[in-house]
Amino acid sequence: MNYDDVQAILACPGSSRDLTDPTLPRPIKGLTVEDVPGILVNMDAPGHSRQRRILRTAFTVQAAEQWRQSCRTLAHELLDPADGVIDLVAEYALPLASRMICQVLGVPTADHQQFHTWSTAFLTTNTASVQKRMEAYASFMAYVARLVDSHRANPGDDLLDELIGAHDDGDQLTETELVNIVFMIITAGHETTAMMISRGVFRLLLHPQQYQILVQDPALIPSAVEEILRYDGPGNPGLVRHATTTVKLPSGAVVPAGTVVLPHIAAANHDPQAFHCPERFDIRRYDEGADTRGHLGFGHGPHYCLGHAFARMELQEALRALTSRAPALRCAIPLEDVPWTSQEFTHKPMRLPVLLA
């Protein structure tokens, strides 16, 4: 599947994310994010469009920038106690993403560990833990409902408070919609961001010369983040769509109505017709403007990731802290011994011990 075809499916009004029909094929058996009704990623217009309009002011680049210093401080704090070696996933990427989303949403510090336990349990896709995921989901949603009530009673200036006050021409989110949106933010902000920090640093370890370029020139970090998102993006391979109408693709292929299709984000981001030498990992790709077409790591069209500015900011600060604190960063085990599959992060968290000096 090429870039143009994937982009067309993502933008097509007849490409539905409503998979509630039990006869549709499911990529993963048991409770997953795709099975949660009422969250934005699983909605179509007009309900999806309405919620996006209400939420748009809470997810601007300016809103994300307000949290940059907090993210920078936390990244350095996580590296402070390291005695020369750290597990990049368990001791850096996961706690950075988890604690940041807690701060942004106004989750009390005392609840951070429980929050992390619930979200980790739900996001684990090992089929042997379906019951635990269901229990975690129920407890998690009940907690989020209490969190919303708490912020209504004692408003502050966190993202959750902005969501509670968000409206469009007087139209505000209902209680159920608020809970679902917070759940979506938590799952995306925790697992996806942590995964991309881990993948990005691993990719740079495979290309140590490019890591050294970042050490010498931190101004390239935003470009490096975009290349990481293109090369090992969070939408890999993507979310399935249900064609509610017959869709003719730019390539000439036809997707019949009723078909369930997977618009493969990774294939699009490695299409040689869209990107020059796409299999070459090049942190200068976007800085030098060699490729003017944007990657699809955050999707495209109506479901373009709402939290893209927050994710970019966190990835940038995670790399900035590492390159400044660990200019000689290297893997503590042979790189070929690091387990790496498309499902590794969710089935069994990848262990990536690295030497900071």
Solvent accessible surface area in square Angstrom, and as a share of the most:
residue,aa,sasa,rsa
1,M,96,0.43
2,N,55,0.28
3,Y,6,0.02
4,D,57,0.29
5,D,8,0.04
6,V,0,0.00
7,Q,47,0.21
8,A,30,0.23
9,I,4,0.02
10,L,8,0.04
11,A,42,0.32
12,C,30,0.18
13,P,136,0.86
14,G,7,0.07
15,S,12,0.08
16,S,6,0.04
17,R,1,0.00
18,D,60,0.31
19,L,16,0.08
20,T,102,0.59
21,D,63,0.33
22,P,127,0.80
23,T,114,0.66
24,L,17,0.09
25,P,87,0.55
26,R,53,0.19
27,P,84,0.53
28,I,58,0.29
29,K,138,0.59
30,G,34,0.33
31,L,31,0.15
32,T,15,0.09
33,V,41,0.23
34,E,27,0.12
35,D,53,0.27
36,V,2,0.01
37,P,91,0.57
38,G,34,0.32
39,I,0,0.00
40,L,6,0.03
41,V,34,0.20
42,N,18,0.09
43,M,35,0.16
44,D,51,0.26
45,A,72,0.56
46,P,116,0.73
47,G,26,0.25
48,H,5,0.02
49,S,41,0.26
50,R,53,0.19
51,Q,6,0.03
52,R,56,0.20
53,R,107,0.39
54,I,2,0.01
55,L,0,0.00
56,R,137,0.50
57,T,98,0.57
58,A,2,0.02
59,F,15,0.06
60,T,48,0.28
61,V,84,0.48
62,Q,129,0.57
63,A,12,0.10
64,A,1,0.01
65,E,76,0.34
66,Q,141,0.63
67,W,48,0.17
68,R,43,0.16
69,Q,111,0.49
70,S,40,0.26
71,C,0,0.00
72,R,80,0.29
73,T,75,0.43
74,L,4,0.02
75,A,0,0.00
76,H,53,0.24
77,E,79,0.36
78,L,23,0.12
79,L,4,0.02
80,D,92,0.48
81,P,108,0.68
82,A,27,0.21
83,D,132,0.69
84,G,33,0.32
85,V,75,0.43
86,I,8,0.04
87,D,10,0.05
88,L,0,0.00
89,V,1,0.01
90,A,43,0.33
91,E,92,0.41
92,Y,0,0.00
93,A,0,0.00
94,L,24,0.12
95,P,27,0.17
96,L,0,0.00
97,A,0,0.00
98,S,5,0.03
99,R,77,0.28
100,M,0,0.00
101,I,13,0.07
102,C,0,0.00
103,Q,60,0.27
104,V,3,0.02
105,L,0,0.00
106,G,18,0.17
107,V,7,0.04
108,P,67,0.42
109,T,111,0.64
110,A,99,0.76
111,D,42,0.22
112,H,33,0.15
113,Q,123,0.55
114,Q,79,0.35
115,F,0,0.00
116,H,44,0.20
117,T,69,0.40
118,W,40,0.14
119,S,0,0.00
120,T,50,0.29
121,A,31,0.24
122,F,4,0.02
123,L,23,0.12
124,T,37,0.21
125,T,17,0.10
126,N,62,0.32
127,T,87,0.51
128,A,97,0.75
129,S,23,0.15
130,V,41,0.24
131,Q,112,0.50
132,K,138,0.59
133,R,0,0.00
134,M,96,0.43
135,E,96,0.43
136,A,7,0.06
137,Y,48,0.18
138,A,63,0.49
139,S,43,0.28
140,F,0,0.00
141,M,31,0.14
142,A,47,0.37
143,Y,19,0.07
144,V,0,0.00
145,A,37,0.29
146,R,137,0.50
147,L,9,0.04
148,V,0,0.00
149,D,81,0.42
150,S,56,0.36
151,H,18,0.08
152,R,105,0.38
153,A,76,0.59
154,N,113,0.58
155,P,104,0.65
156,G,52,0.50
157,D,126,0.65
158,D,30,0.16
159,L,6,0.03
160,L,0,0.00
161,D,19,0.10
162,E,76,0.34
163,L,0,0.00
164,I,26,0.13
165,G,42,0.40
166,A,11,0.09
167,H,109,0.48
168,D,27,0.14
169,D,145,0.75
170,G,62,0.59
171,D,53,0.28
172,Q,87,0.39
173,L,12,0.06
174,T,73,0.42
175,E,74,0.33
176,T,92,0.53
177,E,30,0.13
178,L,1,0.01
179,V,17,0.09
180,N,13,0.07
181,I,1,0.00
182,V,0,0.00
183,F,0,0.00
184,M,28,0.13
185,I,15,0.08
186,I,0,0.00
187,T,7,0.04
188,A,47,0.36
189,G,13,0.13
190,H,3,0.02
191,E,23,0.10
192,T,40,0.23
193,T,6,0.04
194,A,0,0.00
195,M,17,0.07
196,M,3,0.01
197,I,4,0.02
198,S,1,0.00
199,R,13,0.05
200,G,1,0.01
201,V,1,0.00
202,F,10,0.04
203,R,33,0.12
204,L,0,0.00
205,L,12,0.06
206,L,68,0.34
207,H,56,0.25
208,P,84,0.53
209,Q,149,0.66
210,Q,29,0.13
211,Y,4,0.02
212,Q,74,0.33
213,I,45,0.23
214,L,0,0.00
215,V,31,0.18
216,Q,144,0.64
217,D,59,0.30
218,P,62,0.39
219,A,82,0.63
220,L,8,0.04
221,I,0,0.00
222,P,56,0.35
223,S,9,0.06
224,A,0,0.00
225,V,0,0.00
226,E,29,0.13
227,E,0,0.00
228,I,3,0.02
229,L,1,0.00
230,R,1,0.00
231,Y,35,0.13
232,D,13,0.07
233,G,5,0.05
234,P,27,0.17
235,G,19,0.18
236,N,50,0.26
237,P,39,0.25
238,G,22,0.21
239,L,74,0.37
240,V,16,0.09
241,R,13,0.05
242,H,37,0.16
243,A,2,0.02
244,T,73,0.43
245,T,72,0.42
246,T,85,0.49
247,V,15,0.09
248,K,151,0.64
249,L,10,0.05
250,P,85,0.53
251,S,67,0.43
252,G,40,0.39
253,A,52,0.40
254,V,84,0.48
255,V,15,0.08
256,P,77,0.48
257,A,55,0.43
258,G,47,0.45
259,T,48,0.28
260,V,37,0.22
261,V,22,0.13
262,L,63,0.31
263,P,1,0.01
264,H,63,0.28
265,I,9,0.05
266,A,23,0.18
267,A,34,0.26
268,A,0,0.00
269,N,1,0.00
270,H,36,0.16
271,D,12,0.06
272,P,91,0.57
273,Q,155,0.69
274,A,9,0.07
275,F,2,0.01
276,H,110,0.49
277,C,62,0.37
278,P,12,0.08
279,E,114,0.51
280,R,111,0.41
281,F,4,0.02
282,D,28,0.15
283,I,1,0.01
284,R,91,0.33
285,R,3,0.01
286,Y,48,0.18
287,D,85,0.44
288,E,116,0.52
289,G,41,0.39
290,A,69,0.54
291,D,13,0.07
292,T,130,0.75
293,R,86,0.31
294,G,43,0.41
295,H,17,0.08
296,L,4,0.02
297,G,5,0.05
298,F,16,0.06
299,G,17,0.16
300,H,59,0.26
301,G,31,0.30
302,P,71,0.45
303,H,36,0.16
304,Y,66,0.25
305,C,44,0.26
306,L,24,0.12
307,G,20,0.19
308,H,44,0.20
309,A,8,0.06
310,F,21,0.09
311,A,17,0.13
312,R,53,0.19
313,M,3,0.01
314,E,6,0.03
315,L,6,0.03
316,Q,20,0.09
317,E,1,0.00
318,A,1,0.00
319,L,6,0.03
320,R,63,0.23
321,A,1,0.01
322,L,0,0.00
323,T,6,0.04
324,S,75,0.48
325,R,95,0.35
326,A,0,0.00
327,P,65,0.41
328,A,51,0.40
329,L,13,0.07
330,R,118,0.43
331,C,22,0.13
332,A,43,0.33
333,I,60,0.31
334,P,75,0.47
335,L,51,0.25
336,E,146,0.66
337,D,87,0.45
338,V,9,0.05
339,P,53,0.34
340,W,85,0.30
341,T,81,0.47
342,S,67,0.43
343,Q,74,0.33
344,E,22,0.10
345,F,25,0.10
346,T,28,0.16
347,H,82,0.36
348,K,131,0.55
349,P,68,0.43
350,M,3,0.01
351,R,143,0.52
352,L,0,0.00
353,P,31,0.20
354,V,0,0.00
355,L,53,0.27
356,L,20,0.10
357,A,89,0.69
